């Protein structure tokens, strides 16, 4: 049987976009973290957070390169073990975790402060891509696919919600449901999951006092801490001007808010560097999402398609929510700005996701001629909803023998 080798090139625009976001992030962390660093170290280490981010960046680059060299296919073979390891870390948080304002989200491992809910994002996305691509014609079978899917994702979400960490749980839930839809699940089932999840999220948010305060602070205003923070962030972005107020005034404003270099960094970037830079940053994330979509469309396997789509949705959705908080249209969350905010586990997870995307884009696979169904992209009764407009020989639908 005739064969040929198809070689894809690494997505260089995605690589450049990722590098630009990371490098700009280091600048932004430096500009926004000096006040907190001086407070934490009694004025001894003004670059404490920049140095910490550089350490995580080195580790993240090692992980990204390793993922690219290993390849997403081989990584997918061991991802069940990685998913179990992440699950154990999420459980360990409740016994050995460090408390942040009453929430247990971090573990100290080998001198690094790790947030398992961040590491869970790329691992769970790759695991779901493997799991969904293996179900093929069973996706519309409630007992064989939908219920196991809900149980699988629900276990991770429950552990994250109990920390509590509603914002990361929402991100994972939305990405998971998007992947379920793209894999070919029936629209009515996906809508039912979204409706049920939306009601459950609202109930949980209103039952937890600080989350309820954040929602009401946005809707009603008032003098709660959440409402005051919302107004402050909105004022920062509205008063920025096209080219901002400069680093010195940015740092003065950063002294008024704890964690300016983490959860609210986009608002301070806008204030210091201006609306123009903020729009360029937004465009960079939109372009990242576009490149991820292109990679998904041209992936050599359904596994690659789902993983690329999931990672693209994760990064873009998290960025948009963070930006929405910064401009005062969404309630306060604890979400970082991908690649940019200070946060070692977040940076590591994002770089791992970028490594997986680059691996998918550079995938080389033995392709068989049109007479073979060994590399069929769709299924007889179901085909993924993300597909390229230019069909490859291996992208033909599988035919009955």
ZIZI-V34153 format. One record per residue. N is the residue number from 1. RES is the residue in one small letter. PHI is phi in whole degrees, 0 to 359 (none if undefined). Layout:
N&RES&PHI, N&RES&PHI
This chain:
1&x&none, 2&x&290, 3&x&225, 4&x&213, 5&x&252, 6&x&253, 7&x&247, 8&x&261, 9&x&262, 10&x&305, 11&x&285, 12&x&296, 13&x&302, 14&x&294, 15&x&299, 16&x&294, 17&x&299, 18&x&297, 19&x&299, 20&x&296, 21&x&297, 22&x&294, 23&x&294, 24&x&295, 25&x&300, 26&x&299, 27&x&297, 28&x&293, 29&x&297, 30&x&300, 31&x&292, 32&x&258, 33&x&253, 34&x&300, 35&x&298, 36&x&294, 37&x&296, 38&x&296, 39&x&291, 40&x&291, 41&x&246, 42&x&54, 43&x&80, 44&x&269, 45&x&228, 46&x&295, 47&x&256, 48&x&307, 49&x&284, 50&x&295, 51&x&298, 52&x&298, 53&x&294, 54&x&296, 55&x&298, 56&x&292, 57&x&296, 58&x&299, 59&x&297, 60&x&295, 61&x&295, 62&x&299, 63&x&295, 64&x&298, 65&x&296, 66&x&298, 67&x&298, 68&x&295, 69&x&292, 70&x&295, 71&x&95, 72&x&292, 73&x&294, 74&x&292, 75&x&297, 76&x&296, 77&x&292, 78&x&256, 79&x&297, 80&x&302, 81&x&294, 82&x&295, 83&x&295, 84&x&293, 85&x&299, 86&x&295, 87&x&300, 88&x&295, 89&x&294, 90&x&297, 91&x&288, 92&x&297, 93&x&305, 94&x&286, 95&x&253, 96&x&235, 97&x&284, 98&x&264, 99&x&274, 100&x&238, 101&x&54, 102&x&89, 103&x&253, 104&x&256, 105&x&232, 106&x&242, 107&x&236, 108&x&264, 109&x&231, 110&x&53, 111&x&84, 112&x&248, 113&x&268, 114&x&247, 115&x&254, 116&x&303, 117&x&295, 118&x&284, 119&x&297, 120&x&295, 121&x&298, 122&x&293, 123&x&294, 124&x&293, 125&x&298, 126&x&294, 127&x&295, 128&x&295, 129&x&299, 130&x&295, 131&x&294, 132&x&293, 133&x&291, 134&x&277, 135&x&279, 136&x&46, 137&x&284, 138&x&265, 139&x&299, 140&x&268, 141&x&271, 142&x&300, 143&x&288, 144&x&272, 145&x&229, 146&x&296, 147&x&295, 148&x&301, 149&x&299, 150&x&296, 151&x&293, 152&x&301, 153&x&292, 154&x&298, 155&x&298, 156&x&295, 157&x&296, 158&x&297, 159&x&296, 160&x&287, 161&x&295, 162&x&286, 163&x&296, 164&x&266, 165&x&211, 166&x&295, 167&x&296, 168&x&293, 169&x&296, 170&x&296, 171&x&302, 172&x&297, 173&x&296, 174&x&294, 175&x&295, 176&x&298, 177&x&293, 178&x&299, 179&x&296, 180&x&300, 181&x&293, 182&x&294, 183&x&290, 184&x&118, 185&x&295, 186&x&298, 187&x&301, 188&x&296, 189&x&291, 190&x&296, 191&x&297, 192&x&295, 193&x&296, 194&x&297, 195&x&296, 196&x&296, 197&x&294, 198&x&296, 199&x&296, 200&x&298, 201&x&297, 202&x&296, 203&x&297, 204&x&298, 205&x&298, 206&x&281, 207&x&276, 208&x&269, 209&x&306, 210&x&289, 211&x&288, 212&x&298, 213&x&297, 214&x&294, 215&x&293, 216&x&293, 217&x&296, 218&x&284, 219&x&284, 220&x&260, 221&x&77, 222&x&98, 223&x&244, 224&x&291, 225&x&299, 226&x&294, 227&x&295, 228&x&295, 229&x&298, 230&x&301, 231&x&294, 232&x&297, 233&x&296, 234&x&297, 235&x&296, 236&x&302, 237&x&289, 238&x&287, 239&x&266, 240&x&291, 241&x&78, 242&x&293, 243&x&239, 244&x&76, 245&x&253, 246&x&93, 247&x&293, 248&x&299, 249&x&291, 250&x&302, 251&x&294, 252&x&295, 253&x&291, 254&x&296, 255&x&294, 256&x&274, 257&x&227, 258&x&285, 259&x&79, 260&x&299, 261&x&274, 262&x&243, 263&x&287, 264&x&237, 265&x&296, 266&x&296, 267&x&298, 268&x&286, 269&x&300, 270&x&298, 271&x&296, 272&x&279, 273&x&255, 274&x&101, 275&x&296, 276&x&301, 277&x&295, 278&x&298, 279&x&292, 280&x&298, 281&x&297, 282&x&299, 283&x&298, 284&x&297, 285&x&290, 286&x&297, 287&x&292, 288&x&302, 289&x&298, 290&x&295, 291&x&297, 292&x&297, 293&x&296, 294&x&297, 295&x&297, 296&x&298, 297&x&297, 298&x&255, 299&x&298, 300&x&277, 301&x&210, 302&x&294, 303&x&304, 304&x&295, 305&x&300, 306&x&292, 307&x&295, 308&x&296, 309&x&297, 310&x&298, 311&x&293, 312&x&299, 313&x&297, 314&x&302, 315&x&296, 316&x&292, 317&x&296, 318&x&296, 319&x&297, 320&x&293, 321&x&293, 322&x&301, 323&x&295, 324&x&300, 325&x&295, 326&x&294, 327&x&263, 328&x&84, 329&x&255, 330&x&230, 331&x&294, 332&x&303, 333&x&230, 334&x&255, 335&x&273, 336&x&278, 337&x&271, 338&x&308, 339&x&71, 340&x&251, 341&x&296, 342&x&291, 343&x&155, 344&x&298, 345&x&295, 346&x&296, 347&x&296, 348&x&299, 349&x&297, 350&x&294, 351&x&292, 352&x&296, 353&x&299, 354&x&296, 355&x&298, 356&x&295, 357&x&300, 358&x&295, 359&x&295, 360&x&294, 361&x&292, 362&x&262, 363&x&296, 364&x&242, 365&x&223, 366&x&292, 367&x&250, 368&x&262, 369&x&289, 370&x&299, 371&x&284, 372&x&257, 373&x&254, 374&x&296, 375&x&243, 376&x&300, 377&x&275, 378&x&256, 379&x&232, 380&x&295, 381&x&253, 382&x&209, 383&x&224, 384&x&300, 385&x&275, 386&x&261, 387&x&208, 388&x&281, 389&x&285, 390&x&256, 391&x&285, 392&x&268, 393&x&304, 394&x&280, 395&x&262, 396&x&286, 397&x&289, 398&x&288, 399&x&256, 400&x&290, 401&x&279
